[in-house]
Amino acid sequence: MESLLQPLRQQLDSIEIRDAELARALCKLIPSQCPFARDIQIFGRTLFRIPPLCKINPLYEQLMGLRFRSLVYLADVCGEDVTPYCY
């Protein structure tokens, strides 16, 4: 499985961000936090926590790197405030 994903990993790692619209779209598409982490509560008491499952995604590091490069492009090259993309 590892070797099957390597070309895709390399392709994601090689994407250069040179367009503000693409950078904004990637920042909106790739979540800043794992959407799967949840606290299971009953009557206001936390029974248990489901941990974030993103780290078991074999492309997690590449997607986070792509999102980070997009944020850096928007902040450094375009001079945009990236705060709205950080929540």
MIROKOL-265451 format. One record per atom (N, C-alpha, C, CB): residue in one letter; z, y, x. Coordinates in steps of 0.2 Angstrom, whole numbers, padded with zeros to 4 digits, always signed. Glycine has a CB too. Example, Ala and Ser with C-alpha at 12.3 -4.5 7.8 and 13.67 -1.06 7.14 Angstrom:
BEGIN
A+0039-0028+0066/A+0039-0022+0062/A+0039-0016+0066/A+0045-0022+0057/S+0035-0011+0064/S+0036-0005+0068/S+0039+0000+0064/S+0029-0003+0070/
This chain:
BEGIN
M+0000-0006+0004/M+0000+0000+0000/M+0000+0006+0004/M+0006+0000-0005/E+0004+0006+0010/E+0004+0012+0014/E-0002+0014+0017/E+0009+0010+0020/S-0006+0009+0019/S-0013+0011+0022/S-0018+0013+0017/S-0015+0005+0026/L-0017+0011+0011/L-0021+0013+0005/L-0021+0020+0004/L-0020+0009-0001/L-0014+0023+0004/L-0013+0030+0003/L-0014+0035+0009/L-0006+0030+0000/Q-0015+0032+0015/Q-0015+0036+0021/Q-0021+0041+0020/Q-0016+0032+0027/P-0027+0039+0018/P-0033+0044+0017/P-0031+0050+0012/P-0039+0041+0015/L-0028+0048+0007/L-0026+0053+0002/L-0021+0058+0005/L-0023+0050-0004/R-0016+0055+0008/R-0011+0059+0012/R-0014+0064+0017/R-0006+0055+0015/Q-0019+0062+0021/Q-0022+0066+0026/Q-0026+0071+0022/Q-0027+0062+0030/Q-0029+0069+0017/Q-0033+0074+0013/Q-0029+0080+0010/Q-0037+0071+0007/L-0023+0078+0007/L-0019+0083+0004/L-0016+0087+0010/L-0013+0080+0001/D-0014+0084+0016/D-0011+0088+0021/D-0017+0093+0024/D-0009+0083+0027/S-0023+0091+0024/S-0028+0096+0027/S-0031+0101+0022/S-0034+0091+0029/I-0028+0102+0016/I-0030+0107+0012/I-0028+0114+0014/I-0028+0106+0004/E-0032+0118+0015/E-0030+0125+0018/E-0031+0130+0012/E-0035+0128+0023/I-0026+0134+0011/I-0025+0138+0005/I-0029+0145+0007/I-0018+0139+0003/R-0034+0147+0004/R-0038+0153+0006/R-0039+0157+0000/R-0044+0151+0010/D-0037+0155-0006/D-0038+0158-0012/D-0032+0159-0016/D-0044+0154-0016/A-0031+0165-0018/A-0025+0167-0022/A-0024+0163-0029/A-0024+0174-0023/E-0030+0163-0032/E-0030+0159-0039/E-0028+0152-0038/E-0037+0160-0042/L-0031+0149-0033/L-0029+0142-0031/L-0022+0141-0029/L-0034+0139-0025/A-0019+0145-0025/A-0012+0145-0023/A-0008+0146-0030/A-0011+0151-0018/R-0009+0151-0034/R-0005+0152-0040/R-0006+0145-0044/R-0008+0158-0044/A-0012+0142-0045/A-0012+0136-0049/A-0008+0131-0046/A-0020+0134-0050/L-0008+0130-0040/L-0004+0124-0037/L+0003+0125-0038/L-0006+0124-0029/C+0005+0132-0037/C+0012+0133-0038/C+0015+0132-0045/C+0014+0141-0036/K+0010+0133-0050/K+0012+0131-0057/K+0012+0124-0058/K+0007+0135-0061/L+0007+0121-0055/L+0006+0114-0056/L+0011+0109-0053/L-0001+0112-0054/I+0013+0111-0047/I+0018+0106-0043/I+0025+0109-0044/I+0016+0106-0036/P+0029+0106-0048/P+0036+0109-0049/P+0040+0110-0043/P+0039+0104-0054/S+0044+0115-0043/S+0048+0116-0037/S+0054+0111-0037/S+0051+0123-0038/Q+0056+0108-0043/Q+0062+0104-0043/Q+0059+0097-0046/Q+0068+0106-0046/C+0062+0092-0045/C+0060+0086-0048/C+0062+0086-0055/C+0063+0080-0044/P+0057+0085-0060/P+0059+0086-0067/P+0062+0080-0070/P+0052+0087-0071/F+0064+0075-0066/F+0067+0068-0068/F+0074+0068-0068/F+0063+0063-0065/A+0077+0072-0064/A+0085+0072-0063/A+0088+0074-0070/A+0087+0077-0057/R+0092+0070-0072/R+0096+0072-0078/R+0103+0070-0078/R+0092+0068-0084/D+0107+0074-0082/D+0114+0072-0083/D+0114+0069-0090/D+0119+0078-0082/I+0117+0063-0091/I+0118+0061-0098/I+0125+0062-0100/I+0117+0053-0098/Q+0125+0066-0105/Q+0132+0069-0108/Q+0133+0067-0115/Q+0132+0076-0107/I+0139+0065-0117/I+0141+0064-0124/I+0147+0068-0125/I+0142+0057-0125/F+0147+0072-0130/F+0153+0077-0132/F+0155+0081-0126/F+0159+0073-0134/G+0150+0084-0122/G+0151+0088-0117/G+0154+0085-0110/G+0156+0093-0119/R+0154+0078-0110/R+0157+0075-0104/R+0151+0071-0101/R+0162+0070-0106/T+0150+0072-0094/T+0144+0068-0091/T+0146+0061-0090/T+0143+0072-0084/L+0142+0057-0093/L+0143+0050-0092/L+0140+0047-0086/L+0140+0046-0098/F+0134+0049-0084/F+0131+0047-0078/F+0125+0052-0076/F+0129+0040-0078/R+0123+0051-0070/R+0117+0056-0068/R+0112+0051-0066/R+0120+0060-0062/I+0106+0053-0069/I+0100+0050-0066/I+0097+0054-0060/I+0094+0049-0072/P+0097+0051-0055/P+0095+0055-0049/P+0087+0057-0049/P+0096+0051-0042/P+0085+0062-0045/P+0078+0063-0045/P+0074+0057-0042/P+0077+0070-0041/L+0069+0056-0046/L+0064+0050-0044/L+0058+0052-0040/L+0062+0046-0050/C+0058+0059-0038/C+0052+0061-0035/C+0051+0058-0028/C+0052+0069-0034/K+0057+0057-0025/K+0056+0055-0018/K+0054+0048-0017/K+0063+0055-0015/I+0053+0044-0023/I+0050+0038-0022/I+0042+0038-0023/I+0053+0033-0028/N+0040+0044-0025/N+0033+0045-0025/N+0030+0045-0018/N+0031+0052-0029/P+0025+0041-0017/P+0023+0040-0010/P+0019+0047-0008/P+0018+0034-0010/L+0017+0051-0012/L+0014+0057-0010/L+0019+0064-0011/L+0008+0058-0015/Y+0025+0062-0011/Y+0030+0068-0012/Y+0030+0073-0007/Y+0037+0065-0013/E+0030+0071-0001/E+0030+0075+0005/E+0024+0079+0005/E+0031+0071+0012/Q+0018+0076+0004/Q+0012+0080+0004/Q+0011+0085-0001/Q+0006+0075+0004/L+0013+0083-0007/L+0013+0088-0013/L+0018+0094-0011/L+0015+0085-0019/M+0024+0093-0009/M+0029+0098-0007/M+0026+0103-0002/M+0035+0095-0005/G+0022+0100+0003/G+0019+0103+0009/G+0014+0108+0006/G+0016+0099+0014/L+0010+0105+0001/L+0004+0109-0002/L+0007+0115-0006/L+0000+0105-0006/R+0012+0114-0010/R+0016+0119-0013/R+0019+0124-0009/R+0021+0116-0018/F+0022+0122-0003/F+0024+0127+0002/F+0019+0131+0005/F+0028+0123+0007/R+0013+0128+0007/R+0008+0132+0010/R+0005+0137+0005/R+0002+0127+0012/S+0005+0135-0002/S+0003+0140-0007/S+0008+0146-0008/S+0002+0136-0014/L+0014+0144-0008/L+0019+0150-0008/L+0018+0154-0002/L+0026+0147-0009/V+0018+0152+0004/V+0017+0156+0010/V+0011+0160+0010/V+0017+0151+0016/Y+0005+0157+0007/Y-0001+0161+0007/Y+0000+0167+0002/Y-0007+0157+0004/L+0003+0166-0004/L+0004+0171-0008/L+0009+0176-0006/L+0007+0168-0015/A+0014+0174-0002/A+0019+0179+0000/A+0016+0183+0006/A+0025+0176+0002/D+0014+0179+0011/D+0012+0182+0018/D+0005+0186+0018/D+0012+0177+0023/V+0000+0182+0015/V-0007+0185+0015/V-0008+0190+0009/V-0012+0179+0014/C-0006+0188+0003/C-0007+0192-0003/C-0002+0197-0004/C-0008+0188-0009/G+0004+0196-0001/G+0010+0201-0002/G+0013+0200-0009/G+0007+0208-0001/E+0012+0195-0012/E+0015+0194-0019/E+0022+0192-0019/E+0011+0189-0023/D+0026+0193-0024/D+0033+0191-0025/D+0032+0184-0028/D+0037+0196-0029/V+0035+0179-0024/V+0034+0172-0026/V+0040+0170-0030/V+0033+0167-0020/T+0045+0174-0031/T+0051+0172-0035/T+0050+0168-0041/T+0055+0178-0036/P+0045+0171-0045/P+0043+0167-0052/P+0042+0160-0051/P+0038+0171-0056/Y+0039+0158-0045/Y+0037+0151-0044/Y+0043+0147-0041/Y+0031+0151-0039/C+0048+0150-0040/C+0054+0146-0037/C+0059+0143-0042/C+0058+0151-0032/Y+0058+0143-0048/Y+0062+0141-0053/Y+0060+0135-0057/Y+0065+0146-0058/
